[in-house]
Amino acid sequence: MLITGISLRRPRVLLYGVFTLGVTISGVIALLLWQGERQAQLRDQASETTLVQRALAGALDRGVEVLSGLRAFYMASERVERHEFATYVGDTLTQHEFIQ
């Protein structure tokens, strides 16, 4: 259809092209933003995991120290009585429940 020598078909195709380009660009930007958020979440999670790992390693190290002390106590004596053990250990076992 022609109105004063201008084709209406060409502006419609141009409009669809611009619309498609806009939707594509919006999709790409949304994907990039999503990837950035996901990477930030993974960094946070890795940081939290490292903190938990260090805390567990510290707790295990303290437990090994306590058990090494108990071993030394037994190795230094020919016989260890119950009351001697209770006196030596004291609150150590209550402070380190995972040893029990």
C-alpha positions in Angstrom: 0.0 0.0 0.0 1.4 3.4 -0.9 0.5 6.6 0.6 2.1 9.6 -1.0 4.9 7.4 -2.3 5.9 5.9 1.1 5.7 2.1 1.6 4.1 1.1 4.9 5.7 -2.3 4.8 9.3 -1.0 5.3 8.5 0.9 8.6 6.8 -2.2 9.9 9.8 -4.4 9.2 12.1 -1.8 10.7 9.8 -1.7 13.8 10.0 -5.5 14.2 13.7 -5.5 13.7 14.2 -2.8 16.4 11.8 -4.7 18.7 13.7 -8.0 18.2 17.1 -6.3 18.7 15.8 -4.7 21.9 14.5 -8.0 23.3 17.8 -9.7 22.4 19.9 -7.0 24.1 17.7 -7.1 27.1 18.1 -10.9 27.3 21.8 -10.7 27.0 22.0 -8.0 29.8 19.7 -10.1 32.0 22.0 -13.1 31.5 25.1 -11.2 32.3 23.5 -9.8 35.5 22.4 -13.2 36.5 25.9 -14.7 36.0 27.4 -11.9 38.0 25.0 -12.6 40.9 25.6 -16.3 40.7 29.4 -15.8 40.8 29.0 -13.5 43.9 26.9 -16.2 45.6 29.5 -18.8 44.8 32.3 -16.5 46.2 30.2 -16.0 49.4 29.6 -19.7 49.8 33.3 -20.5 49.3 34.2 -17.9 51.9 31.7 -19.4 54.4 33.0 -22.9 53.6 36.5 -21.8 54.3 35.5 -20.4 57.7 33.7 -23.6 58.7 36.7 -25.6 57.5 39.1 -23.6 59.6 36.9 -23.8 62.7 36.6 -27.6 62.3 40.4 -27.9 61.8 41.0 -25.9 65.0 38.6 -28.0 67.0 40.2 -31.2 65.7 43.7 -29.8 66.6 42.6 -29.0 70.1 41.1 -32.5 70.4 44.4 -34.1 69.3 46.3 -32.0 71.8 44.0 -33.2 74.6 44.3 -36.8 73.5 48.1 -36.5 73.3 48.1 -35.2 76.8 46.1 -38.1 78.0 48.5 -40.5 76.2 51.5 -38.8 77.9 49.7 -39.2 81.3 49.2 -42.9 80.8 52.7 -43.4 79.4 54.3 -41.7 82.5 52.5 -44.0 84.9 52.5 -47.8 85.4 49.0 -47.7 86.7 46.4 -44.9 86.6 43.5 -45.0 89.1 40.1 -43.7 88.3 40.4 -40.8 90.7 43.8 -39.8 89.3 42.3 -39.8 85.8 39.3 -37.7 86.9 41.7 -35.2 88.6 44.0 -35.0 85.6 41.2 -34.7 83.0 39.1 -32.3 85.1 36.8 -30.2 82.9 38.7 -31.1 79.7 36.3 -33.8 78.6 33.2 -31.6 79.3 34.8 -28.8 77.2 35.5 -31.2 74.3 32.4 -33.3 74.1 33.4 -34.8 70.8 36.2 -36.7 72.5 33.7 -38.6 74.7 
